[in-house]
Amino acid sequence: MKKEYQSPFLDNRESLFENELGFVIYDGFPVSQGHCLIIPKRVYPDYFDSTP
């Protein structure tokens, strides 16, 4: 049985841009001014379960 994963980014977010695949938010701990994160809406347990 696979464990259900929940992304902490999917709740209470102010997105800068959003479409059916994902969204963009400002980084809470930016490396440089204006640094953003691109986050997919599809939740998967690790990188190798992602799709091209």
N, CA, C, O and CB atoms as a CASP TS submission, in Angstrom:
PFRMAT TS
TARGET T0000
AUTHOR 0000-0000-0000
METHOD Language model
MODEL 1
PARENT N/A
ATOM      1  N   MET     1       0.846  -1.184   0.000  1.00  0.00           N
ATOM      2  CA  MET     1       0.000   0.000   0.000  1.00  0.00           C
ATOM      3  C   MET     1       0.892   1.248   0.000  1.00  0.00           C
ATOM      4  O   MET     1       1.791   1.380   0.830  1.00  0.00           O
ATOM      5  CB  MET     1      -0.963  -0.002   1.231  1.00  0.00           C
ATOM      6  N   LYS     2       0.632   2.147  -0.931  1.00  0.00           N
ATOM      7  CA  LYS     2       1.422   3.375  -1.021  1.00  0.00           C
ATOM      8  C   LYS     2       0.942   4.402  -0.016  1.00  0.00           C
ATOM      9  O   LYS     2      -0.256   4.543   0.229  1.00  0.00           O
ATOM     10  CB  LYS     2       1.357   3.955  -2.431  1.00  0.00           C
ATOM     11  N   LYS     3       1.894   5.117   0.562  1.00  0.00           N
ATOM     12  CA  LYS     3       1.575   6.180   1.509  1.00  0.00           C
ATOM     13  C   LYS     3       1.151   7.432   0.739  1.00  0.00           C
ATOM     14  O   LYS     3       1.757   7.777  -0.276  1.00  0.00           O
ATOM     15  CB  LYS     3       2.792   6.483   2.433  1.00  0.00           C
ATOM     16  N   GLU     4       0.117   8.105   1.222  1.00  0.00           N
ATOM     17  CA  GLU     4      -0.325   9.359   0.614  1.00  0.00           C
ATOM     18  C   GLU     4       0.588  10.491   1.087  1.00  0.00           C
ATOM     19  O   GLU     4       0.818  10.647   2.286  1.00  0.00           O
ATOM     20  CB  GLU     4      -1.816   9.661   0.972  1.00  0.00           C
ATOM     21  N   TYR     5       1.098  11.268   0.156  1.00  0.00           N
ATOM     22  CA  TYR     5       1.960  12.392   0.487  1.00  0.00           C
ATOM     23  C   TYR     5       1.189  13.691   0.352  1.00  0.00           C
ATOM     24  O   TYR     5       0.387  13.849  -0.568  1.00  0.00           O
ATOM     25  CB  TYR     5       3.205  12.408  -0.409  1.00  0.00           C
ATOM     26  N   GLN     6       1.426  14.610   1.252  1.00  0.00           N
ATOM     27  CA  GLN     6       0.786  15.912   1.203  1.00  0.00           C
ATOM     28  C   GLN     6       1.860  16.983   1.178  1.00  0.00           C
ATOM     29  O   GLN     6       2.736  17.016   2.042  1.00  0.00           O
ATOM     30  CB  GLN     6      -0.169  16.112   2.402  1.00  0.00           C
ATOM     31  N   SER     7       1.791  17.848   0.197  1.00  0.00           N
ATOM     32  CA  SER     7       2.756  18.932   0.083  1.00  0.00           C
ATOM     33  C   SER     7       2.384  20.080   1.008  1.00  0.00           C
ATOM     34  O   SER     7       1.227  20.502   1.033  1.00  0.00           O
ATOM     35  CB  SER     7       2.845  19.422  -1.362  1.00  0.00           C
ATOM     36  N   PRO     8       3.350  20.594   1.770  1.00  0.00           N
ATOM     37  CA  PRO     8       3.058  21.747   2.631  1.00  0.00           C
ATOM     38  C   PRO     8       2.811  23.025   1.829  1.00  0.00           C
ATOM     39  O   PRO     8       2.308  24.008   2.372  1.00  0.00           O
ATOM     40  CB  PRO     8       4.206  21.971   3.606  1.00  0.00           C
ATOM     41  N   PHE     9       3.161  23.017   0.546  1.00  0.00           N
ATOM     42  CA  PHE     9       3.000  24.201  -0.298  1.00  0.00           C
ATOM     43  C   PHE     9       1.590  24.350  -0.861  1.00  0.00           C
ATOM     44  O   PHE     9       1.236  25.422  -1.353  1.00  0.00           O
ATOM     45  CB  PHE     9       3.986  24.151  -1.433  1.00  0.00           C
ATOM     46  N   LEU    10       0.776  23.291  -0.796  1.00  0.00           N
ATOM     47  CA  LEU    10      -0.538  23.331  -1.431  1.00  0.00           C
ATOM     48  C   LEU    10      -1.594  24.062  -0.610  1.00  0.00           C
ATOM     49  O   LEU    10      -2.676  24.342  -1.126  1.00  0.00           O
ATOM     50  CB  LEU    10      -1.003  21.939  -1.701  1.00  0.00           C
ATOM     51  N   ASP    11      -1.316  24.377   0.640  1.00  0.00           N
ATOM     52  CA  ASP    11      -2.275  25.083   1.495  1.00  0.00           C
ATOM     53  C   ASP    11      -1.805  26.498   1.794  1.00  0.00           C
ATOM     54  O   ASP    11      -0.610  26.738   1.968  1.00  0.00           O
ATOM     55  CB  ASP    11      -2.492  24.318   2.805  1.00  0.00           C
ATOM     56  N   ASN    12      -2.735  27.423   1.851  1.00  0.00           N
ATOM     57  CA  ASN    12      -2.467  28.805   2.280  1.00  0.00           C
ATOM     58  C   ASN    12      -1.287  29.439   1.557  1.00  0.00           C
ATOM     59  O   ASN    12      -0.296  29.815   2.183  1.00  0.00           O
ATOM     60  CB  ASN    12      -2.213  28.839   3.766  1.00  0.00           C
ATOM     61  N   ARG    13      -1.394  29.553   0.276  1.00  0.00           N
ATOM     62  CA  ARG    13      -0.295  30.143  -0.493  1.00  0.00           C
ATOM     63  C   ARG    13      -0.797  31.348  -1.274  1.00  0.00           C
ATOM     64  O   ARG    13      -1.956  31.388  -1.686  1.00  0.00           O
ATOM     65  CB  ARG    13       0.327  29.101  -1.452  1.00  0.00           C
ATOM     66  N   GLU    14       0.056  32.308  -1.474  1.00  0.00           N
ATOM     67  CA  GLU    14      -0.226  33.434  -2.356  1.00  0.00           C
ATOM     68  C   GLU    14       0.632  33.222  -3.587  1.00  0.00           C
ATOM     69  O   GLU    14       1.833  33.489  -3.563  1.00  0.00           O
ATOM     70  CB  GLU    14       0.066  34.831  -1.663  1.00  0.00           C
ATOM     71  N   SER    15       0.029  32.748  -4.655  1.00  0.00           N
ATOM     72  CA  SER    15       0.818  32.444  -5.847  1.00  0.00           C
ATOM     73  C   SER    15       0.968  33.679  -6.735  1.00  0.00           C
ATOM     74  O   SER    15       0.066  34.509  -6.851  1.00  0.00           O
ATOM     75  CB  SER    15       0.170  31.299  -6.638  1.00  0.00           C
ATOM     76  N   LEU    16       2.139  33.761  -7.352  1.00  0.00           N
ATOM     77  CA  LEU    16       2.415  34.844  -8.299  1.00  0.00           C
ATOM     78  C   LEU    16       1.867  34.483  -9.669  1.00  0.00           C
ATOM     79  O   LEU    16       1.451  35.349 -10.438  1.00  0.00           O
ATOM     80  CB  LEU    16       3.932  35.131  -8.383  1.00  0.00           C
ATOM     81  N   PHE    17       1.875  33.179  -9.960  1.00  0.00           N
ATOM     82  CA  PHE    17       1.355  32.653 -11.218  1.00  0.00           C
ATOM     83  C   PHE    17       0.872  31.241 -10.943  1.00  0.00           C
ATOM     84  O   PHE    17       1.448  30.533 -10.116  1.00  0.00           O
ATOM     85  CB  PHE    17       2.442  32.681 -12.361  1.00  0.00           C
ATOM     86  N   GLU    18      -0.192  30.824 -11.639  1.00  0.00           N
ATOM     87  CA  GLU    18      -0.722  29.475 -11.442  1.00  0.00           C
ATOM     88  C   GLU    18      -1.376  28.984 -12.721  1.00  0.00           C
ATOM     89  O   GLU    18      -2.032  29.747 -13.430  1.00  0.00           O
ATOM     90  CB  GLU    18      -1.731  29.444 -10.276  1.00  0.00           C
ATOM     91  N   ASN    19      -1.189  27.697 -13.010  1.00  0.00           N
ATOM     92  CA  ASN    19      -1.908  27.044 -14.100  1.00  0.00           C
ATOM     93  C   ASN    19      -2.258  25.632 -13.660  1.00  0.00           C
ATOM     94  O   ASN    19      -2.127  25.316 -12.477  1.00  0.00           O
ATOM     95  CB  ASN    19      -1.061  27.029 -15.416  1.00  0.00           C
ATOM     96  N   GLU    20      -2.703  24.766 -14.578  1.00  0.00           N
ATOM     97  CA  GLU    20      -3.152  23.425 -14.200  1.00  0.00           C
ATOM     98  C   GLU    20      -2.012  22.519 -13.734  1.00  0.00           C
ATOM     99  O   GLU    20      -2.267  21.513 -13.072  1.00  0.00           O
ATOM    100  CB  GLU    20      -3.859  22.779 -15.364  1.00  0.00           C
ATOM    101  N   LEU    21      -0.771  22.848 -14.061  1.00  0.00           N
ATOM    102  CA  LEU    21       0.369  22.003 -13.697  1.00  0.00           C
ATOM    103  C   LEU    21       1.056  22.393 -12.395  1.00  0.00           C
ATOM    104  O   LEU    21       1.592  21.533 -11.696  1.00  0.00           O
ATOM    105  CB  LEU    21       1.370  22.030 -14.792  1.00  0.00           C
ATOM    106  N   GLY    22       1.046  23.675 -12.064  1.00  0.00           N
ATOM    107  CA  GLY    22       1.762  24.112 -10.870  1.00  0.00           C
ATOM    108  C   GLY    22       1.559  25.587 -10.594  1.00  0.00           C
ATOM    109  O   GLY    22       0.662  26.222 -11.148  1.00  0.00           O
ATOM    110  N   PHE    23       2.416  26.128  -9.720  1.00  0.00           N
ATOM    111  CA  PHE    23       2.314  27.533  -9.357  1.00  0.00           C
ATOM    112  C   PHE    23       3.669  28.056  -8.923  1.00  0.00           C
ATOM    113  O   PHE    23       4.596  27.283  -8.681  1.00  0.00           O
ATOM    114  CB  PHE    23       1.278  27.737  -8.245  1.00  0.00           C
ATOM    115  N   VAL    24       3.780  29.383  -8.826  1.00  0.00           N
ATOM    116  CA  VAL    24       5.016  30.062  -8.442  1.00  0.00           C
ATOM    117  C   VAL    24       4.741  30.897  -7.203  1.00  0.00           C
ATOM    118  O   VAL    24       3.755  31.630  -7.136  1.00  0.00           O
ATOM    119  CB  VAL    24       5.564  30.950  -9.603  1.00  0.00           C
ATOM    120  N   ILE    25       5.639  30.774  -6.210  1.00  0.00           N
ATOM    121  CA  ILE    25       5.534  31.579  -4.989  1.00  0.00           C
ATOM    122  C   ILE    25       6.896  32.188  -4.686  1.00  0.00           C
ATOM    123  O   ILE    25       7.923  31.692  -5.151  1.00  0.00           O
ATOM    124  CB  ILE    25       5.028  30.719  -3.782  1.00  0.00           C
ATOM    125  N   TYR    26       6.901  33.263  -3.904  1.00  0.00           N
ATOM    126  CA  TYR    26       8.166  33.804  -3.422  1.00  0.00           C
ATOM    127  C   TYR    26       8.757  32.840  -2.398  1.00  0.00           C
ATOM    128  O   TYR    26       8.027  32.243  -1.607  1.00  0.00           O
ATOM    129  CB  TYR    26       7.971  35.221  -2.805  1.00  0.00           C
ATOM    130  N   ASP    27      10.062  32.692  -2.415  1.00  0.00           N
ATOM    131  CA  ASP    27      10.766  31.842  -1.469  1.00  0.00           C
ATOM    132  C   ASP    27      10.758  32.507  -0.088  1.00  0.00           C
ATOM    133  O   ASP    27      11.037  33.701   0.025  1.00  0.00           O
ATOM    134  CB  ASP    27      12.221  31.570  -1.948  1.00  0.00           C
ATOM    135  N   GLY    28      10.444  31.749   0.948  1.00  0.00           N
ATOM    136  CA  GLY    28      10.441  32.270   2.304  1.00  0.00           C
ATOM    137  C   GLY    28      11.841  32.581   2.819  1.00  0.00           C
ATOM    138  O   GLY    28      12.005  33.415   3.710  1.00  0.00           O
ATOM    139  N   PHE    29      12.849  31.913   2.262  1.00  0.00           N
ATOM    140  CA  PHE    29      14.250  32.122   2.623  1.00  0.00           C
ATOM    141  C   PHE    29      15.054  32.295   1.344  1.00  0.00           C
ATOM    142  O   PHE    29      15.814  31.402   0.969  1.00  0.00           O
ATOM    143  CB  PHE    29      14.803  30.933   3.476  1.00  0.00           C
ATOM    144  N   PRO    30      14.898  33.437   0.661  1.00  0.00           N
ATOM    145  CA  PRO    30      15.501  33.630  -0.656  1.00  0.00           C
ATOM    146  C   PRO    30      17.030  33.673  -0.638  1.00  0.00           C
ATOM    147  O   PRO    30      17.643  34.194   0.293  1.00  0.00           O
ATOM    148  CB  PRO    30      14.982  34.896  -1.256  1.00  0.00           C
ATOM    149  N   VAL    31      17.630  33.109  -1.697  1.00  0.00           N
ATOM    150  CA  VAL    31      19.074  33.154  -1.870  1.00  0.00           C
ATOM    151  C   VAL    31      19.486  34.528  -2.396  1.00  0.00           C
ATOM    152  O   VAL    31      20.569  35.033  -2.101  1.00  0.00           O
ATOM    153  CB  VAL    31      19.547  32.036  -2.829  1.00  0.00           C
ATOM    154  N   SER    32      18.594  35.107  -3.176  1.00  0.00           N
ATOM    155  CA  SER    32      18.811  36.451  -3.692  1.00  0.00           C
ATOM    156  C   SER    32      17.461  37.158  -3.746  1.00  0.00           C
ATOM    157  O   SER    32      16.414  36.518  -3.656  1.00  0.00           O
ATOM    158  CB  SER    32      19.494  36.418  -5.103  1.00  0.00           C
ATOM    159  N   GLN    33      17.490  38.471  -3.893  1.00  0.00           N
ATOM    160  CA  GLN    33      16.255  39.250  -3.922  1.00  0.00           C
ATOM    161  C   GLN    33      15.370  38.802  -5.086  1.00  0.00           C
ATOM    162  O   GLN    33      15.838  38.689  -6.219  1.00  0.00           O
ATOM    163  CB  GLN    33      16.566  40.756  -4.034  1.00  0.00           C
ATOM    164  N   GLY    34      14.092  38.547  -4.803  1.00  0.00           N
ATOM    165  CA  GLY    34      13.146  38.155  -5.841  1.00  0.00           C
ATOM    166  C   GLY    34      13.149  36.674  -6.163  1.00  0.00           C
ATOM    167  O   GLY    34      12.480  36.253  -7.107  1.00  0.00           O
ATOM    168  N   HIS    35      13.887  35.866  -5.402  1.00  0.00           N
ATOM    169  CA  HIS    35      13.965  34.421  -5.648  1.00  0.00           C
ATOM    170  C   HIS    35      12.594  33.781  -5.484  1.00  0.00           C
ATOM    171  O   HIS    35      11.893  34.058  -4.512  1.00  0.00           O
ATOM    172  CB  HIS    35      14.980  33.759  -4.692  1.00  0.00           C
ATOM    173  N   CYS    36      12.206  32.925  -6.429  1.00  0.00           N
ATOM    174  CA  CYS    36      10.889  32.275  -6.415  1.00  0.00           C
ATOM    175  C   CYS    36      11.042  30.764  -6.472  1.00  0.00           C
ATOM    176  O   CYS    36      12.093  30.243  -6.844  1.00  0.00           O
ATOM    177  CB  CYS    36      10.025  32.766  -7.594  1.00  0.00           C
ATOM    178  N   LEU    37       9.976  30.071  -6.098  1.00  0.00           N
ATOM    179  CA  LEU    37       9.919  28.622  -6.184  1.00  0.00           C
ATOM    180  C   LEU    37       8.834  28.230  -7.175  1.00  0.00           C
ATOM    181  O   LEU    37       7.734  28.782  -7.146  1.00  0.00           O
ATOM    182  CB  LEU    37       9.657  27.989  -4.794  1.00  0.00           C
ATOM    183  N   ILE    38       9.139  27.280  -8.049  1.00  0.00           N
ATOM    184  CA  ILE    38       8.157  26.726  -8.979  1.00  0.00           C
ATOM    185  C   ILE    38       7.757  25.371  -8.419  1.00  0.00           C
ATOM    186  O   ILE    38       8.596  24.481  -8.275  1.00  0.00           O
ATOM    187  CB  ILE    38       8.731  26.607 -10.456  1.00  0.00           C
ATOM    188  N   ILE    39       6.480  25.214  -8.104  1.00  0.00           N
ATOM    189  CA  ILE    39       6.012  24.027  -7.399  1.00  0.00           C
ATOM    190  C   ILE    39       4.934  23.319  -8.216  1.00  0.00           C
ATOM    191  O   ILE    39       3.925  23.925  -8.574  1.00  0.00           O
ATOM    192  CB  ILE    39       5.473  24.401  -6.004  1.00  0.00           C
ATOM    193  N   PRO    40       5.149  22.035  -8.510  1.00  0.00           N
ATOM    194  CA  PRO    40       4.120  21.274  -9.230  1.00  0.00           C
ATOM    195  C   PRO    40       2.940  20.962  -8.317  1.00  0.00           C
ATOM    196  O   PRO    40       3.116  20.820  -7.107  1.00  0.00           O
ATOM    197  CB  PRO    40       4.709  19.969  -9.798  1.00  0.00           C
ATOM    198  N   LYS    41       1.751  20.854  -8.879  1.00  0.00           N
ATOM    199  CA  LYS    41       0.572  20.502  -8.089  1.00  0.00           C
ATOM    200  C   LYS    41       0.512  18.997  -7.844  1.00  0.00           C
ATOM    201  O   LYS    41      -0.099  18.547  -6.875  1.00  0.00           O
ATOM    202  CB  LYS    41      -0.707  20.976  -8.794  1.00  0.00           C
ATOM    203  N   ARG    42       1.139  18.226  -8.712  1.00  0.00           N
ATOM    204  CA  ARG    42       1.167  16.779  -8.543  1.00  0.00           C
ATOM    205  C   ARG    42       2.137  16.441  -7.414  1.00  0.00           C
ATOM    206  O   ARG    42       3.291  16.871  -7.431  1.00  0.00           O
ATOM    207  CB  ARG    42       1.577  16.062  -9.870  1.00  0.00           C
ATOM    208  N   VAL    43       1.669  15.676  -6.441  1.00  0.00           N
ATOM    209  CA  VAL    43       2.491  15.308  -5.299  1.00  0.00           C
ATOM    210  C   VAL    43       3.023  13.890  -5.511  1.00  0.00           C
ATOM    211  O   VAL    43       2.257  12.973  -5.807  1.00  0.00           O
ATOM    212  CB  VAL    43       1.681  15.409  -3.970  1.00  0.00           C
ATOM    213  N   TYR    44       4.342  13.712  -5.357  1.00  0.00           N
ATOM    214  CA  TYR    44       4.964  12.397  -5.475  1.00  0.00           C
ATOM    215  C   TYR    44       6.080  12.292  -4.450  1.00  0.00           C
ATOM    216  O   TYR    44       6.656  13.304  -4.051  1.00  0.00           O
ATOM    217  CB  TYR    44       5.507  12.155  -6.912  1.00  0.00           C
ATOM    218  N   PRO    45       6.391  11.059  -4.017  1.00  0.00           N
ATOM    219  CA  PRO    45       7.310  10.877  -2.895  1.00  0.00           C
ATOM    220  C   PRO    45       8.769  11.226  -3.169  1.00  0.00           C
ATOM    221  O   PRO    45       9.468  11.669  -2.258  1.00  0.00           O
ATOM    222  CB  PRO    45       7.241   9.485  -2.451  1.00  0.00           C
ATOM    223  N   ASP    46       9.244  11.040  -4.391  1.00  0.00           N
ATOM    224  CA  ASP    46      10.627  11.405  -4.682  1.00  0.00           C
ATOM    225  C   ASP    46      10.787  11.767  -6.156  1.00  0.00           C
ATOM    226  O   ASP    46       9.884  11.560  -6.967  1.00  0.00           O
ATOM    227  CB  ASP    46      11.579  10.256  -4.307  1.00  0.00           C
ATOM    228  N   TYR    47      11.932  12.300  -6.474  1.00  0.00           N
ATOM    229  CA  TYR    47      12.222  12.801  -7.819  1.00  0.00           C
ATOM    230  C   TYR    47      11.994  11.752  -8.904  1.00  0.00           C
ATOM    231  O   TYR    47      11.527  12.086  -9.992  1.00  0.00           O
ATOM    232  CB  TYR    47      13.649  13.291  -7.886  1.00  0.00           C
ATOM    233  N   PHE    48      12.312  10.500  -8.626  1.00  0.00           N
ATOM    234  CA  PHE    48      12.227   9.449  -9.632  1.00  0.00           C
ATOM    235  C   PHE    48      10.781   9.040  -9.957  1.00  0.00           C
ATOM    236  O   PHE    48      10.551   8.326 -10.933  1.00  0.00           O
ATOM    237  CB  PHE    48      13.002   8.241  -9.162  1.00  0.00           C
ATOM    238  N   ASP    49       9.827   9.475  -9.169  1.00  0.00           N
ATOM    239  CA  ASP    49       8.421   9.244  -9.477  1.00  0.00           C
ATOM    240  C   ASP    49       7.809  10.371 -10.300  1.00  0.00           C
ATOM    241  O   ASP    49       6.639  10.306 -10.679  1.00  0.00           O
ATOM    242  CB  ASP    49       7.641   9.067  -8.202  1.00  0.00           C
ATOM    243  N   SER    50       8.598  11.401 -10.572  1.00  0.00           N
ATOM    244  CA  SER    50       8.101  12.519 -11.394  1.00  0.00           C
ATOM    245  C   SER    50       8.085  12.105 -12.865  1.00  0.00           C
ATOM    246  O   SER    50       8.621  11.061 -13.235  1.00  0.00           O
ATOM    247  CB  SER    50       8.984  13.796 -11.196  1.00  0.00           C
ATOM    248  N   THR    51       7.473  12.926 -13.678  1.00  0.00           N
ATOM    249  CA  THR    51       7.416  12.653 -15.114  1.00  0.00           C
ATOM    250  C   THR    51       8.258  13.688 -15.855  1.00  0.00           C
ATOM    251  O   THR    51       8.526  14.769 -15.329  1.00  0.00           O
ATOM    252  CB  THR    51       5.943  12.667 -15.628  1.00  0.00           C
ATOM    253  N   PRO    52       8.676  13.353 -17.085  1.00  0.00           N
ATOM    254  CA  PRO    52       9.470  14.316 -17.859  1.00  0.00           C
ATOM    255  C   PRO    52       8.692  15.592 -18.098  1.00  0.00           C
ATOM    256  O   PRO    52       9.201  16.516 -18.732  1.00  0.00           O
ATOM    257  CB  PRO    52       9.902  13.711 -19.196  1.00  0.00           C
TER
END
